[in-house]
Amino acid sequence: MTTSPTDAGPTVAAAEFRALMAGFPSGVSVVAARTADGQPRGMTCSAVCSVTLEPPTLLASLRTDTRTLAAVLESGRFTVNLLHERARATAELFGSGAADRFSRVRWTYAPDGAGPHLVDDAHAMADCRVSAAHRVGSHTVVYGEVLRILQQPDPEPLLYGLRGYAAWPVAARRG
Protein backbone atom coordinates (compact mmCIF):
# COMPACT_ATOMS: atom_id res chain seq x y z
CA MET A 1 0.00 0.00 0.00
CA THR A 2 1.30 3.44 -0.86
CA THR A 3 0.03 6.43 1.04
CA SER A 4 0.47 10.11 0.40
CA PRO A 5 0.28 12.96 2.87
CA THR A 6 -3.06 14.71 3.06
CA ASP A 7 -1.59 17.79 4.72
CA ALA A 8 1.49 19.46 3.28
CA GLY A 9 2.01 21.43 6.49
CA PRO A 10 5.30 21.92 8.30
CA THR A 11 7.29 19.01 9.68
CA VAL A 12 9.21 18.90 12.96
CA ALA A 13 12.71 20.35 13.18
CA ALA A 14 15.68 18.02 12.62
CA ALA A 15 16.87 18.48 16.23
CA GLU A 16 13.45 17.51 17.58
CA PHE A 17 13.34 14.40 15.37
CA ARG A 18 16.93 13.47 16.36
CA ALA A 19 15.92 13.71 20.05
CA LEU A 20 12.93 11.46 19.44
CA MET A 21 15.00 8.79 17.71
CA ALA A 22 17.77 8.97 20.35
CA GLY A 23 15.26 7.44 22.75
CA PHE A 24 14.87 4.40 20.48
CA PRO A 25 18.02 2.30 20.97
CA SER A 26 19.18 -0.01 18.24
CA GLY A 27 21.96 -2.41 17.45
CA VAL A 28 25.12 -1.15 15.79
CA SER A 29 26.52 -2.46 12.53
CA VAL A 30 29.13 -1.71 9.95
CA VAL A 31 27.77 -2.00 6.42
CA ALA A 32 30.59 -2.85 4.04
CA ALA A 33 31.16 -3.51 0.34
CA ARG A 34 34.01 -3.64 -2.14
CA THR A 35 34.56 -1.47 -5.18
CA ALA A 36 35.09 -2.95 -8.64
CA ASP A 37 38.86 -2.67 -8.13
CA GLY A 38 38.67 -4.50 -4.78
CA GLN A 39 38.89 -1.57 -2.35
CA PRO A 40 36.90 -2.08 0.88
CA ARG A 41 34.35 0.55 1.88
CA GLY A 42 32.28 0.66 5.05
CA MET A 43 30.41 2.83 7.51
CA THR A 44 28.75 2.53 10.90
CA CYS A 45 25.00 2.12 10.58
CA SER A 46 22.35 1.79 13.29
CA ALA A 47 19.48 2.00 10.80
CA VAL A 48 19.26 -1.70 9.93
CA CYS A 49 16.18 -3.87 10.30
CA SER A 50 14.51 -6.98 9.00
CA VAL A 51 11.95 -6.60 6.24
CA THR A 52 10.63 -10.08 5.44
CA LEU A 53 11.44 -13.77 5.95
CA GLU A 54 10.40 -14.83 2.43
CA PRO A 55 12.75 -14.06 0.82
CA PRO A 56 14.98 -13.21 3.80
CA THR A 57 15.51 -9.48 3.37
CA LEU A 58 16.87 -6.66 5.49
CA LEU A 59 17.32 -2.96 4.91
CA ALA A 60 20.05 -0.50 5.70
CA SER A 61 19.74 3.27 5.47
CA LEU A 62 22.99 4.79 4.20
CA ARG A 63 23.97 8.42 3.63
CA THR A 64 23.60 9.02 -0.09
CA ASP A 65 26.85 10.95 -0.53
CA THR A 66 29.16 8.18 0.77
CA ARG A 67 31.70 5.99 -0.99
CA THR A 68 30.19 3.05 0.90
CA LEU A 69 26.82 3.50 -0.78
CA ALA A 70 28.53 3.95 -4.15
CA ALA A 71 30.36 0.61 -3.64
CA VAL A 72 27.15 -1.13 -2.52
CA LEU A 73 25.26 0.02 -5.60
CA GLU A 74 28.18 -0.58 -7.97
CA SER A 75 28.81 -4.15 -6.75
CA GLY A 76 25.18 -5.02 -6.06
CA ARG A 77 26.28 -6.69 -2.81
CA PHE A 78 27.08 -5.76 0.78
CA THR A 79 27.74 -7.25 4.19
CA VAL A 80 26.09 -6.18 7.43
CA ASN A 81 28.50 -6.75 10.33
CA LEU A 82 26.51 -6.74 13.60
CA LEU A 83 28.97 -5.43 16.19
CA HIS A 84 29.46 -7.00 19.61
CA GLU A 85 29.70 -5.05 22.85
CA ARG A 86 33.52 -4.87 22.80
CA ALA A 87 33.55 -3.18 19.37
CA ARG A 88 32.71 0.37 20.39
CA ALA A 89 36.08 1.63 19.07
CA THR A 90 35.30 0.05 15.68
CA ALA A 91 31.84 1.66 15.63
CA GLU A 92 33.43 5.03 16.32
CA LEU A 93 36.20 4.44 13.75
CA PHE A 94 33.76 3.57 10.96
CA GLY A 95 31.55 6.49 11.96
CA SER A 96 34.48 8.92 11.82
CA GLY A 97 35.10 8.82 8.08
CA ALA A 98 38.80 8.01 8.62
CA ALA A 99 40.28 7.04 5.27
CA ASP A 100 42.46 4.31 6.80
CA ARG A 101 39.69 2.55 8.77
CA PHE A 102 40.19 -0.84 7.07
CA SER A 103 43.92 -0.79 7.85
CA ARG A 104 43.09 -0.39 11.56
CA VAL A 105 40.86 -3.47 11.96
CA ARG A 106 41.16 -7.12 10.99
CA TRP A 107 38.84 -8.12 8.19
CA THR A 108 38.47 -10.92 5.69
CA TYR A 109 36.80 -11.30 2.35
CA ALA A 110 35.66 -14.59 0.85
CA PRO A 111 35.83 -14.78 -2.96
CA ASP A 112 32.10 -15.53 -3.03
CA GLY A 113 31.33 -13.07 -0.21
CA ALA A 114 29.37 -9.87 -0.49
CA GLY A 115 31.65 -7.52 1.42
CA PRO A 116 34.33 -7.31 4.10
CA HIS A 117 33.71 -9.31 7.29
CA LEU A 118 34.94 -7.64 10.49
CA VAL A 119 35.87 -10.94 12.11
CA ASP A 120 37.11 -9.57 15.46
CA ASP A 121 34.32 -7.04 15.95
CA ALA A 122 31.11 -8.68 14.73
CA HIS A 123 28.97 -11.24 16.51
CA ALA A 124 27.16 -11.93 13.22
CA MET A 125 27.61 -11.12 9.54
CA ALA A 126 25.01 -11.20 6.78
CA ASP A 127 26.07 -11.24 3.13
CA CYS A 128 23.38 -9.60 1.00
CA ARG A 129 22.49 -8.99 -2.64
CA VAL A 130 20.87 -5.61 -3.38
CA SER A 131 17.25 -6.12 -4.37
CA ALA A 132 16.16 -2.46 -4.37
CA ALA A 133 17.31 1.01 -3.36
CA HIS A 134 15.25 4.14 -2.73
CA ARG A 135 16.52 7.62 -1.99
CA VAL A 136 14.74 9.42 0.86
CA GLY A 137 16.10 12.86 1.70
CA SER A 138 19.81 12.65 2.57
CA HIS A 139 19.82 8.83 2.73
CA THR A 140 19.26 5.86 0.47
CA VAL A 141 17.41 2.84 1.84
CA VAL A 142 19.05 -0.29 0.45
CA TYR A 143 17.17 -3.59 0.57
CA GLY A 144 19.33 -6.69 0.67
CA GLU A 145 18.32 -10.28 0.14
CA VAL A 146 20.36 -12.28 2.66
CA LEU A 147 22.51 -14.91 0.94
CA ARG A 148 24.58 -16.17 3.89
CA ILE A 149 24.80 -15.66 7.64
CA LEU A 150 27.85 -16.24 9.83
CA GLN A 151 27.32 -16.11 13.60
CA GLN A 152 29.35 -16.36 16.79
CA PRO A 153 27.88 -18.77 19.37
CA ASP A 154 27.13 -16.21 22.12
CA PRO A 155 26.01 -12.87 20.69
CA GLU A 156 26.76 -9.84 22.81
CA PRO A 157 25.25 -6.97 20.78
CA LEU A 158 26.49 -3.41 20.96
CA LEU A 159 23.61 -0.95 21.35
CA TYR A 160 23.32 2.75 20.54
CA GLY A 161 20.75 5.08 22.06
CA LEU A 162 20.51 8.37 23.96
CA ARG A 163 23.61 9.37 21.94
CA GLY A 164 25.78 6.73 23.58
CA TYR A 165 26.91 3.10 23.31
CA ALA A 166 25.96 0.37 25.77
CA ALA A 167 26.08 -3.39 26.19
CA TRP A 168 23.02 -5.59 26.21
CA PRO A 169 21.90 -5.87 29.87
CA VAL A 170 23.06 -9.08 31.57
CA ALA A 171 19.54 -9.82 32.87
CA ALA A 172 18.16 -9.67 29.33
CA ARG A 173 20.73 -12.23 28.15
CA ARG A 174 19.37 -14.80 30.57
CA GLY A 175 15.87 -14.37 29.16
C-alpha positions as CSV (number, residue, x, y, z in Angstrom):
1,M,0.0,0.0,0.0
2,T,1.3,3.4,-0.9
3,T,0.0,6.4,1.0
4,S,0.5,10.1,0.4
5,P,0.3,13.0,2.9
6,T,-3.1,14.7,3.1
7,D,-1.6,17.8,4.7
8,A,1.5,19.5,3.3
9,G,2.0,21.4,6.5
10,P,5.3,21.9,8.3
11,T,7.3,19.0,9.7
12,V,9.2,18.9,13.0
13,A,12.7,20.3,13.2
14,A,15.7,18.0,12.6
15,A,16.9,18.5,16.2
16,E,13.5,17.5,17.6
17,F,13.3,14.4,15.4
18,R,16.9,13.5,16.4
19,A,15.9,13.7,20.1
20,L,12.9,11.5,19.4
21,M,15.0,8.8,17.7
22,A,17.8,9.0,20.3
23,G,15.3,7.4,22.7
24,F,14.9,4.4,20.5
25,P,18.0,2.3,21.0
26,S,19.2,0.0,18.2
27,G,22.0,-2.4,17.4
28,V,25.1,-1.2,15.8
29,S,26.5,-2.5,12.5
30,V,29.1,-1.7,9.9
31,V,27.8,-2.0,6.4
32,A,30.6,-2.9,4.0
33,A,31.2,-3.5,0.3
34,R,34.0,-3.6,-2.1
35,T,34.6,-1.5,-5.2
36,A,35.1,-3.0,-8.6
37,D,38.9,-2.7,-8.1
38,G,38.7,-4.5,-4.8
39,Q,38.9,-1.6,-2.3
40,P,36.9,-2.1,0.9
41,R,34.4,0.5,1.9
42,G,32.3,0.7,5.0
43,M,30.4,2.8,7.5
44,T,28.7,2.5,10.9
45,C,25.0,2.1,10.6
46,S,22.4,1.8,13.3
47,A,19.5,2.0,10.8
48,V,19.3,-1.7,9.9
49,C,16.2,-3.9,10.3
50,S,14.5,-7.0,9.0
51,V,11.9,-6.6,6.2
52,T,10.6,-10.1,5.4
53,L,11.4,-13.8,6.0
54,E,10.4,-14.8,2.4
55,P,12.8,-14.1,0.8
56,P,15.0,-13.2,3.8
57,T,15.5,-9.5,3.4
58,L,16.9,-6.7,5.5
59,L,17.3,-3.0,4.9
60,A,20.1,-0.5,5.7
61,S,19.7,3.3,5.5
62,L,23.0,4.8,4.2
63,R,24.0,8.4,3.6
64,T,23.6,9.0,-0.1
65,D,26.9,11.0,-0.5
66,T,29.2,8.2,0.8
67,R,31.7,6.0,-1.0
68,T,30.2,3.1,0.9
69,L,26.8,3.5,-0.8
70,A,28.5,3.9,-4.2
71,A,30.4,0.6,-3.6
72,V,27.2,-1.1,-2.5
73,L,25.3,0.0,-5.6
74,E,28.2,-0.6,-8.0
75,S,28.8,-4.1,-6.7
76,G,25.2,-5.0,-6.1
77,R,26.3,-6.7,-2.8
78,F,27.1,-5.8,0.8
79,T,27.7,-7.2,4.2
80,V,26.1,-6.2,7.4
81,N,28.5,-6.8,10.3
82,L,26.5,-6.7,13.6
83,L,29.0,-5.4,16.2
84,H,29.5,-7.0,19.6
85,E,29.7,-5.0,22.8
86,R,33.5,-4.9,22.8
87,A,33.6,-3.2,19.4
88,R,32.7,0.4,20.4
89,A,36.1,1.6,19.1
90,T,35.3,0.1,15.7
91,A,31.8,1.7,15.6
92,E,33.4,5.0,16.3
93,L,36.2,4.4,13.8
94,F,33.8,3.6,11.0
95,G,31.6,6.5,12.0
96,S,34.5,8.9,11.8
97,G,35.1,8.8,8.1
98,A,38.8,8.0,8.6
99,A,40.3,7.0,5.3
100,D,42.5,4.3,6.8
101,R,39.7,2.5,8.8
102,F,40.2,-0.8,7.1
103,S,43.9,-0.8,7.8
104,R,43.1,-0.4,11.6
105,V,40.9,-3.5,12.0
106,R,41.2,-7.1,11.0
107,W,38.8,-8.1,8.2
108,T,38.5,-10.9,5.7
109,Y,36.8,-11.3,2.4
110,A,35.7,-14.6,0.9
111,P,35.8,-14.8,-3.0
112,D,32.1,-15.5,-3.0
113,G,31.3,-13.1,-0.2
114,A,29.4,-9.9,-0.5
115,G,31.6,-7.5,1.4
116,P,34.3,-7.3,4.1
117,H,33.7,-9.3,7.3
118,L,34.9,-7.6,10.5
119,V,35.9,-10.9,12.1
120,D,37.1,-9.6,15.5
121,D,34.3,-7.0,15.9
122,A,31.1,-8.7,14.7
123,H,29.0,-11.2,16.5
124,A,27.2,-11.9,13.2
125,M,27.6,-11.1,9.5
126,A,25.0,-11.2,6.8
127,D,26.1,-11.2,3.1
128,C,23.4,-9.6,1.0
129,R,22.5,-9.0,-2.6
130,V,20.9,-5.6,-3.4
131,S,17.2,-6.1,-4.4
132,A,16.2,-2.5,-4.4
133,A,17.3,1.0,-3.4
134,H,15.2,4.1,-2.7
135,R,16.5,7.6,-2.0
136,V,14.7,9.4,0.9
137,G,16.1,12.9,1.7
138,S,19.8,12.6,2.6
139,H,19.8,8.8,2.7
140,T,19.3,5.9,0.5
141,V,17.4,2.8,1.8
142,V,19.1,-0.3,0.4
143,Y,17.2,-3.6,0.6
144,G,19.3,-6.7,0.7
145,E,18.3,-10.3,0.1
146,V,20.4,-12.3,2.7
147,L,22.5,-14.9,0.9
148,R,24.6,-16.2,3.9
149,I,24.8,-15.7,7.6
150,L,27.8,-16.2,9.8
151,Q,27.3,-16.1,13.6
152,Q,29.3,-16.4,16.8
153,P,27.9,-18.8,19.4
154,D,27.1,-16.2,22.1
155,P,26.0,-12.9,20.7
156,E,26.8,-9.8,22.8
157,P,25.2,-7.0,20.8
158,L,26.5,-3.4,21.0
159,L,23.6,-0.9,21.4
160,Y,23.3,2.7,20.5
161,G,20.8,5.1,22.1
162,L,20.5,8.4,24.0
163,R,23.6,9.4,21.9
164,G,25.8,6.7,23.6
165,Y,26.9,3.1,23.3
166,A,26.0,0.4,25.8
167,A,26.1,-3.4,26.2
168,W,23.0,-5.6,26.2
169,P,21.9,-5.9,29.9
170,V,23.1,-9.1,31.6
171,A,19.5,-9.8,32.9
172,A,18.2,-9.7,29.3
173,R,20.7,-12.2,28.2
174,R,19.4,-14.8,30.6
175,G,15.9,-14.4,29.2
